[in-house]
Amino acid sequence: MLALLAACAVGVAAPHEAPPPDDDAPALTALGPQPRGATALTVLAGQPMHSLRIDHGLGAIADAGLGLDVSRHGNVRPMLRGRLRAVRASSLQLGLRAAVGTLLAHGAGIVRTLDAELGLVLAWAPLARLAAFADLGVLAATDFTREHSGGFAQAQAGLAFAPPGPFSLLASAGVLQGSRGGRAVGSGGVAFRF
């Protein structure tokens, strides 16, 4: 899967360009979706999963991408992702995100579940290069058996910092609550836009 992500990154890579000069809030751009033709490679370390994502801007308000989540216990989840900007007004942005994937869990054998996520992201950039965001989402997982099916709600809050250049820093923390109990979630990492 890593080879596929690397091949996609090379295939869509373009010469490095700075963010568009008319980008009045680069911190909001760092949260996505990516502008038309831009690609972002994001690496996040977190709980319960570490993530590698590549997203490519399809238009002025949407991007699509691939992701790979890996847990400390050896669980792997490849996924397809998409984001859509519903509203961007000055320093506020409201977006939708969706993902579908397959969880490959190790233990007594390999258990495959189909996973789906749908979320709403509200971001506010009090400064052009610094944004705070809240992410509310629902998640579902099933292999069409009762013991491996469940639904969850997730709430996270975080910060995005976009210094001059192609890198942005991201951090978030929150809770995941659902049919299998609750846990703290969070991540921190870097996004590289090219």
ZIZI-V604925 format. One record per backbone hydrogen bond with DSSP energy under -1.0 kcal/mol. NH is the residue of the N-H (numbers start at 1). CO is the residue of the C=O. Records with the same first field share a line. If there is no record, write none. Layout:
NH->CO, CO
This chain:
5->1
6->2
7->3
8->4
9->5
10->6
11->7
12->8
23->20
24->22
27->128
28->25
29->25
30->26
32->29
37->57
38->35
40->55
41->192
42->53
43->190
44->51
45->188
47->186
50->70
51->44
52->68
53->42
54->66
55->40
56->64
57->38
58->62
59->62
63->83
64->56
65->81
66->54
67->79
68->52
69->77
70->50
71->75
74->71
76->104
77->69
79->67
80->100
81->65
82->98
83->63
84->96
85->61
86->94
87->94
89->92
92->89
93->123
94->87
95->121
96->84
97->119
98->82
99->117
100->80
101->115
102->78
103->113
104->76
105->111
111->105
113->103
114->142
115->101
116->140
117->99
118->138
119->97
120->136
121->95
122->134
123->93
124->132
125->91
127->130
130->127
131->160
132->124
133->158
134->122
135->156
136->120
137->154
138->118
139->152
140->116
141->150
142->114
149->146
150->141
152->139
153->177
154->137
155->175
156->135
157->173
158->133
159->171
160->131
161->169
162->129
168->191
169->161
170->189
171->159
172->187
173->157
174->185
175->155
176->183
177->153
178->181
179->151
181->178
183->176
185->174
186->47
187->172
188->45
189->170
190->43
191->168
192->41
193->166
194->39
